[in-house]
């Protein structure tokens, strides 16, 4: 189904958690149908959890008890297409009777004859539905429409302007001396998902005793859940903040979650909110199979209560004892909390969705930087390529079709880097297409990996503008503008002081810690399946907060073939650029063992290291041949 001036109805699922799991599909549809007008049809709870957002143009309020009013309203809008994420028979009947010509959804609940384009959910040989992540379940609908469904991360936006009101309401947030923790002991599915109240209280006690945590107890307005919150607060020997007594709207709740250092939740809707906002989370599973809601989120620890009767998928436990949830101990949860709170490598950041707007044809930018770029006249691709009020960073060995500039804007006050590609050689374009597995401009070839890596937790420079122009077959020109990494320097120019100071016991500890964290960073990058092809120390930045950042992604790609060969190349480039005067053989072995997660070298490791060293020697010969002088490795 192609984009155009279509009028599209998207009927969202009713449960709040399902709506959040739907966000990857909604994002894919929005990107695919850029020129179409998209209407979301949902209940008020779903509208509030997905707002603010830019996946749709209009919200329509769902009238629950009057299907005839719904049909009349839908008919009046004259939609060209209806996308049904809701699985009910009534939703399919409504869009059919409303006369919407294109109707897409799953053929279930005996409604297949009402749909024009349909999908069939996977089933087991027993005819029961096969446990499949709802993320992929919804993405399959977007894929049927022709959308790019490669991104499956959940996404929610918050309104940061509400932060002041929330802090005024809860001064404990501002005064917190330790981590902010939100526990979610309820769940709309039923009591079978509830972990024991006294164990939540014991966990809260442990967090406060060991980390001086500020603990919020978050429940729905349901009387049963309010009672649970009261039980937890009464059982705790410390003061907990009971949100049942000071309820928050969904917008405020999302904002609170975005500030949390840790969320501990039953398998319920707020769990998905925490994941969508990039929080560290412990999820407790009992009667339901985690496969149904699997997101692959790396900052989540799932604790599954194992019992002979689980997973039963029953809202109410039929056993004399609630075996599955009782199998989850306080020690298990506290151990997971310790790992997440003390693991700096996966420290999340507060996430607000980056919103790009199309300022003019072939020129898009982050909405927050639009005014600052506009002050310099950067509002079109023509202006970008005529722009000269900047420092030229072009080197003698840089190809003629590429140029690099550095400049500042005032709103917000940041330094930016502009890379331009003007009529790149056809052979270079074809290489990029082959690496990306599709036709892509030189500018966006670097932009796409930056987005994917950032989602995977690998720090990269923030892209704030991009654009491209095409001829009949090949690219005419493209560009990308990225923000300078604040308070950071490349490892080639500056290593931590412990590498330049006398070899004291303290400095040796600091060196070992640095090498360990660098190995973790490179390992995390390679686990994404991307390969850099220029992984020298000059392309790894280190900031004053002790975080690593990967820059210069112009050649970064995800190989289908020879992935191991490119991994060898990356490690060889890192090895070669690490000067002997700073990095000893012991340092290099320590890096490699941490990178591989092993305690000693195997024959396979020795073979890999042999390839790395040989590759580094070839790099040295190449540099000497071209007169680049003394080499680092």
N, C-alpha and C positions, 0 to 999 in steps of 0.2 A: 504494500500500500504506500503510495507516494505522497510526499508533502504537497501542499497547495493551499488554496484559500478554503480549507475545509472547516466545518464546525463540528467539533468532536466532543462527545459526552463520555466521561470516564466515571463509571459507577464504582465507588470504592467499597472495600469490605467494611463491615460494621465494627468488629472488635478493634480497639485502639492498637493493640500489638500487631495485628495483621496489617493495619494501615501503615505502620512504621516499616514492617518487613516488605511492604510494597514499594517503598521509596526508590530502590534501584530501578525498578520497571518504570515508575513515573518519570524519573530523570531521563531514562533512555527514550521514552515516548516524546517528552518535551524537546529533546535535542533532535529527534528525527522529524518532528512536525513543527519546525521553527516558524513557518509562515501561517500555520493554522491557528484557529482560536479554540482553546481547550477549556471545557467546563468540567469541574469536579462536582459530583453529586454524592453527598454523604451526610451522616448525622452530625450533630453539633460537636460531639466529642472528637470525632475524627478531624473535623475542620479545625478545631482549636489546637490539636496536637501537630498538625501539618502546617500551621501558620506561625510566623510568616514563611513564605516560600514562593519560588518562582517557577514551579512546575506547571501552573495553570494560569488562566486569565480571569476566570469567573468561578465563584462558588455558588452552588444551588443547594438550598436547604431541603433535606429529605422530610417529607410528611409521612410519618410512620403508619398512621392509622387510616389513611385515605388513599388507596391505590388509584381511584378514579381521578383525584386531584393531581396525582403524580403524572398519570398518563396525559391528562389535559395540558399540564405545564410543559412536559417534554414535547408534545406535539406542537405547541406554540413556538418553540425555539427552532423547529425545522432543522434538526441535526442531520448531518450527512453520515455520521458514523457513531456507533455506541460500542465502547470497550468495557466489558463486564469483568471486573475483578471480584465482584460479589457472585457467589455461587448459587444463589437461590433461584427457584423456578419463577417466582413472582417478578424478579428483576428482568429476566429474559422475556416474560410475557408482556411486561410494561413497555419495553423498548419496541417489541413487535407491534403491539397495538398502537404505539405512538407513531408508527409508520417510518421508523428510522431504517434506511435501506441497508446499511452495512452494520452487522451485529456480530461482534467477536467475543468469544469466551469459551469456557470449558463445557463440554457436553456431559453434564452430570445432573442429578436431580430430575431426570426424565425431560430435560428441556432442549435436547439437541436439535429437534425439528424447528425450534424457534430461532436458531442461529444460522447466519450465512456462512461464517468462517468459524470453525470449531477446533478445539484441542481435546485430547483424551488424557486424563490423569493416569499415570502409571499404576498398574495393579499387580498384586502378587498372584500366584497360581490359585490361592484360596479365594480370589475375587475381591479381597479387601484392598484398599488403597495402599500402595507402597509408601513407606515413610520417606518423604522427599522434602528437602528444605523449601519452605514457602517462598524464600527469596528466589530460588530457581523456578519454582512453580509459577510465580508471577512474571518473572523475566521471560518465560517461554511465550507468554502472550505478546510481550513487546517484540520478541524475536520474530513471531509470525507476521507482525506488521512491518518487518524489515529494519527495525531499529538495531543499533549496535548495543549488544548486551554484555560486553566484556567487563563492565564495572559493576560489582555486586555489593559494594559497601553501603550500609545504611546511612541516611542523611537527614538531619533535621536542623533547622535554623532557630536561633533564639533572638529575642529583642533585647540587645544590651542596654537600651535606655531604661529598662525596668530594673536594672541592677541596684540603683540607688534606693529605690523603694523597698526592694527585698532586704537590703542591708539595714535599712532603717527599721524594718519590721523585725528582723533578727540580728541585733548587734553582735550576737555570738559569732557570726560569720567573720566580721571584721576583727573581733578580739581573739579569734581562734589561735591557740599556741601550738596546735598540732594539726593533724589531718582532719578534714571534714568528711564524715562518713554518713551515708544515707542507707538505712535498712528498710526493706520492703517486705513485710511479713504476711501480706494478704494475696489476693488474686481472684479475678472474676470467674475463673473456670470452676472453682469449687474448693472445699476445704481439704480435699485429698492432696493438694499441692502445698499445703501450709507446713512449714517447719515448726517445731515446738516453740511456744512463746518463751518458756524459761531458758531455752538454749540461745534464742536471740538475745535475751537479757544478759546471759553469761558471756556471750561474745562481745556485747557492748561494754561490759565491765572490763574485759581483757583489753579491748582497744583503748579505753580511757586510762587504765592502769599502766599500760606499756607504751602508749604513744601520745597520751594527753589529747585524745581525739575529741572532737565535738560531734555528737551523734544525733541525727534526726531520725525519727520513726515516721515513715510515710505510708498512709493507708487511704483508701477510698472513703467516701461518705457513708458507705454501707455500715449499718449498726454493728454487724458481726465483726467487721474489720476494726471499727472504733474500739470495740471491746478488747480485741487482741492487742491493739496499741496501748491501751490502758494497762493490760496485764504485764506487758513488757516493761513499761515505765515503772510500775509498782514493784516489779521483781528486781530491778536494777538497784544497786547500792549507790549509783551516781545519778545525777540529774540528766535526763534525756529530753530532747525537744520533741514533744508529741504534736505532730501536724494534724491530728484528729481534733485537737483543741484550738489550733490556729490554722485552719485549712487554707490551702493555696489553690489558685486557679491553675489550669494546665500550663499556661505561659509562664507563671511564676515557678511552677514545679520544674519545668524544663530548665529554667535559669538556675535554680538550686542545684539540679543535677549537674549542670555544666561547671559548677564551682566545686563539686565533690571530688575528693581524692580517691574515694572508694565507695562503691555501691555493693550491698549484699542483698540479693533478691531471690524470692521464689521465682519459678518459671511463669512470669506474668508480664503484662504490657510494659510497665516501667523498666523492666530489664532491657527491652529493645530501645527505649528512649536513652538509657545510659550508654548502650553500644553506639547508637547513632550520634551521640555527642562526644564520643571518644573517651569515655571514662574507663577506669579500671573497675572490673566487676567480678564478683563471685556469684555464680548462678547455681541454685539448688534444685535438683531434679529428682522426682520420685515416680509418680504414676505415668508421666508422659515421656515418650521417646525423644531425646534431644535432637534426633535427625530431622524432626519436623521444623525446627526453628534454627538450624545450624547456619551460622553466618561466616565462620572462619575468622572471627575477630581475635586478634592476637593478645589483647589485654584482658581477655576473659578466662577465668578458671571455672570449669564446670565440675561440680561435685554431684555424683549420681548415687542416690541411695539404692543399693542393690538388695533385692528381695525376690524370693521365688515367684511371687505374684506380679512383679513389675516387668515391663510397663503394662498397666491395665487400661489406661486412658479413661478411668472413671472419675467423675467429679466428686464422688463421695466414696470413701474407703469402705469396703464390705467386710474387711477382716476385723477380728476382735482387737488386734493391735495394728497401728499404722506403721507397718514394718519398714517400708521403703524410706520414709522420712525420718524414722527413728534410727535408721542405719547411718545417717549423717551426724557425726559427732561434732561437738564444739571444737575439739582439737583439730579436726579436719579443716574447719572453716578458719580458725585462727592461724593455722599453718599457711593456708592459702593467702590470708590477709597479710601475713608477714612477708611472704614472697613478693606480693604486688606492691606493698608500701615501701619495701627496701630495694626494689629492683629499679634503679635509675635509668636503665637502658630502655625501659618501656614506659617512661613517665609520659602520661598524656598531656595534651594542652587543651585549653578551653577552645571549643570549636564553634565558629560561626561560619556559615557557608559563604564561600567566595562567589560573588555574583558578577558575571560578565555581561556587559550591555554592548549592543552593536551601535556605535556612535555614528558611523557612516559605512557605506559599502566597503567591505574588505578591511574594516578597522573595528576591533572589539577591545574593550578594556574593563578592568575591574571597576565597578561603580564607585568605589571609595577613592579612586585615583583620577576619575574623569575630570574634575575641576583642575587639579594640578597639571595634568597633561594639556588641558585646554588653554591654560595660561601661557604655555609655550607654543601654542598653535598646533599641537599634535592631536589632530582630530580626524585625519584621513591618511590613507596609505601614501598619497602623493606628498603630503606634508612630512611624513616620516622619512621619505627618501630625499627630500630637499633640506631636511633639518641639518644645521651645521653649528648651532649654538651649544657645542659640547666639546669635551676633550676627545680627540681622535686617538684610539688605542690600537689602530691597525698596525701590524708588524710587517716587516719587509717580506717575510716568508708566507704571509697570508694570501690566499688566492684573490685575484682581482675582483671576483664576484661577491666577496665577503667584506664587510666593514663592521667595525666595532666602535661604539661611542660611550662615554660616561657623562652623565649630567645630573643635576639636582632639580627637584620640584619642591614647592613650598607647602602644598596641601595634598597629603601629609608631608612633612619635611623629611625626605629620604633621598638617598643616592640611587640612581637607576643605571642599568647597562642596556644599551640597544645593540642588537645584532641584526644586520640587514643582509639579505641575499638577493642580488640583482642579476637576473638571467643566468642562473647557475648552469654549468655544463650538463648536457643531457646525460652523460655517463654518470655524473654524480647523482642526478635525480633517479636514474634507474637503480643505482646501488641502494639508495634510501628506500625505494619502493620494494626492492627485494628484501631488505632488512626488516621493514615494517609489515611486509606481506600485503601491502596495498599501496595505491597511489597516495602520496603525501608530500607536502611542500617541505623545504629545508627548515623553515621556521618552526612548523608544527612537529617536525620530526624530533626536535629537542623538547618541545612543550609536552607532548603526550607522556613520555617516560617520567618527566618531572611530576606530573599529576599522580601517576600510578605509584611512584616511589614514595611520595609524600603520604599517600593513603596507607602504604605498608609500614610507615613509621621511619622511613629513611629521609633525613632532612635534606632538602634541596632549596635553591633560591626560589623565592616566590615570583611566579609569572604574573605580571599585571596588565599586559597588553600583547596582542598578536594580530596578525593579518596576513592575507595571501591573495595573489591574483594569478589567474590561470589563462593560458592561451588555449588553443584548440585541444592540445594533448599535454603540453608540458607547462611547467611553472614559469611565469614571467618574473615575479618577485615575491618575497615574503619577509616578515620580520618578527622579532620577539623582543619584548622589553621585560627585564627582570629586576627585582629589588636587590640591592646590595645586602649581604648578610651582615647584620649589625654586630659590632665589636668582635670581629673574627679576622683571622689571618691564615694564609695557607701554611701547611706544615713544612713546605719547602723553605719558606721565608722565616718562620719562627716556630720552634718547638717549645714546650714548657720549660721553665727555668731549671727543672731537675736534670735536664739533659746537658746543660752547660755549666752546672755547679759541681763542686767536688763530690766524689762518690761516697757520701755519708750513708748510714743505714736508712735514714729518713728519705733521702733522695732516691735510693735504690727501690724503696717501697713505692714511691711516687712513680718511678719509671715503669715498674712492673704493672702498676694499676693502669697507667696510660696505655701500655701495649695491650693489656687485656681488653680494655674498652675499645681500642682501635680494631682489634681482631673481631670483637662482637659486632662492631659497625659494618665491617667488610663482609662478615658472615651474613648479617641481616640483608645487606644489599644483594649478595649472590643468591640467597634463598628466594628472592623475588623472581629468579630465572633471568634477570637482566644481566648483561655484560657491558662494561663501560668502554673498553678498548683504548682508554687513555687514563688508566688508573694510577697516575703518578702522584706523589705527595703534593705537588702543586695544585692538584684538583681536589684535595681534601682540606677543608677549612675547619679550624678549631676555634670556638668562641670562648668568651670569658666565663661562661657558665659550665664549661667542660663538655660541650656537645660538639659532635662532628657533623659536617655538612658536605655533601657531594655536589660539585659544580661541573660546568662544561659537559653537558649531556648531548652534544651535537652528534656523537657517534654511538650513543647508548642504544642498545636494541636487545631483543629477546630472540636468540637464535633457535631455529628449529633443528638444524644440523650443527654438528661440531661445537656444541655447547661447552664441552670439557676443554676443547682447544682454546676457546676464548677465555675460559676461567684461568687456564695456565697463563695466558697472555696478561690478564689483569694482575695476577699475583706476581708475575715476573716484572711488570712495570713498577709495582709497589716495592718489590725487593730491590730493583735497580736504582730507584730514586732515593732509597733509604741509605744515606751516606754512612760509610764504615766508621767515621769519627764519632757518630752518635749511637749507632745500633750495632751491638756485638752479635756474634753467632748465637750466643745464649738468648739474646733478645729475639732473634729471628725464629729460633726453635720454639720459644715460649709463645710467640705470635701464632705460629702454625698450629701448635697443639691446641691452643684456645680456639682458633678458627675452625678446626676439625672436631673439637669437643672430645679429644682423646688425651690419655695420660702418657702414652708412649708411641713412638714411631713404628709403623708396620712396614713390610716390604712394599706395599702399595703406596704408602706415604713417601717412602724413599724414592720410588720411581717418579712420583709427582714432583718432588723437590728437584730431582735430577733434570726434569724437563724445564722447570722454572729457571734453574741456574743456567742451563744451556741457552734458553731464550734471552736471559739477561746479558749473557756474553755476546750474543748476536747484536743486541741493542748497543752495547759498548763499541763493537767493531764498526757499526753503522755510524755512530756519532763521531768516532775518531776519523773515519773516512771523510766525513763532511766538516771536519775541522772544528768540532765543538769542544775540544780541549779535555781537561780533567773531568772524569766522570764520577758520579757520586757513589755508585754501588760497589 
